[in-house]
Amino acid sequence: MYKNKLTIVLNFLMFLGLWIAVTNRVYAQDGSEPRVIKVEGECALSNSITVTVKNLSGLLTEAKNEHPKIILFLDGYLIKGIPSRLVGGSSEQIVFDLKRTPESEKSWDSLLGKPKQFSRQISVTVGLENKPIETDCKEYCLTVIRSDWFWIYISILGLSIGLFVMLAVYSDMLRDAGPQPAGHNIRGKRNRKTFSLARTQMAAWFFLVIASYVFIWMVTTAYGTLTSSVLTLIGISAGTMLGATVIDFSKRNDTDSQLKARQLEEAKLQAEITNLNNAVNTPHPPDNLNDLKKELSEKTVRLNQVRNEIHGLNATVNSAPSEGFFKDILSDANGISFYRFQIAVWTVVLGIIFISSVLNVLTMPEFPKELLALMGISSGTYIGFKFPEKQG
């Protein structure tokens, strides 16, 4: 009886031991756990690294001999969906091709975001999903930005901005349309046209977007980084400039037409006044002398009115001289205006948020619809005030 009970206990203990072995997944005959002992290669996007795993066979057994199930972990982030392959003739090495895939893009953004230096130290290991194994490589160098690419990028960006600023100063690229104003400024140089708020806003968004796009591509190799918010902002700025240009052009054409009409009327009045003076001042005054004098007085009054109108129209047709960049973009004919100040401030605020998003998470921001609507309202207000805004 006792012998049967002992047999039952022994069988139970044997079964329990087997169950514990299966549950804890004993990977090798010597009982050692898989462990990353070495990493080779530059850890950077578009490169490959070779990970040496002690007792890789045990990890493969757990993965049912399907090596794609073995996932790379960089600083605790799962890098899923990247190609991997076992090294031929080796039972301990697996190679990972570091690429940006739809499954891994968020992990890469977290790893490469907030780039304060060209590289940083990270831990490297492998394992099954949500189960990384132990690693001896806890301070491996991750290349965040290639230094040669970065300095080439900075050089090209700096040259582009320098060239743009030079063109903005010495050409009319950012200035209002129309003829150059007459006269000279206090420094003895010829007056220049005023800077345009709408053109400046459009140029600012152009440089922000293109510089951010190239920077994100340089760090992450991603191409599809433009968001609908970015396209909306570019559309708002382009629409603002187009609307302002059309309004200014329409008002200038209307003023030109009025000026030509007044000049023709002036010439006609001068000819009629000359004839009336000759008729009034003849040695033999006509019978309707009083009527002629009355008509002469009326036409003289009208001529003075026309000349005053011509003077005002000439002042309107002639562009106002520039008084400096910031004063130009914030001022209309009545001085610094709030609606111009508002659109300038919102452009600066969104620009800061834009740059922060690109540097911190390596993505262009997706602004809420309410914020885009507010930007559109500011631009619409600016366009609306352009209608009554005086020129010159």
Secondary structure, DSSP 8 states (H G I E B T S, - for coil): -HHHHHHHHHHHHHHHHHHHHHHHT--STT----EEEEEES-BSTT-EEEEEEETHHHHHHHTTT-GGG-EEEETTEEETT--EEE-TT-SSEEEEE----TTTHHHHHHHHSS--SSEEEE-EEEEETTEE-EES-SSEEEESS-HHHHHHHHHHHHHHHHHHHHHHHHSSTTB-SS----SB-TTS-B--B-B-HHHHHHHHHHHHHHHHHHHHHHHH-------HHHHHHHHHHHHHHHHHHHHHHHHHHHHHHHHHHHHHHHHHHHHHHHHHHHHHTSSS--TTHHHHHHHHHHHHHHHHHHHHHHHHHHHHHS--B---HHHHHHEETTEE-HHHHHHHHHHHHHHHHHHHHHHHHSS-----HHHHHHHHHHHHHHHHHHTT----
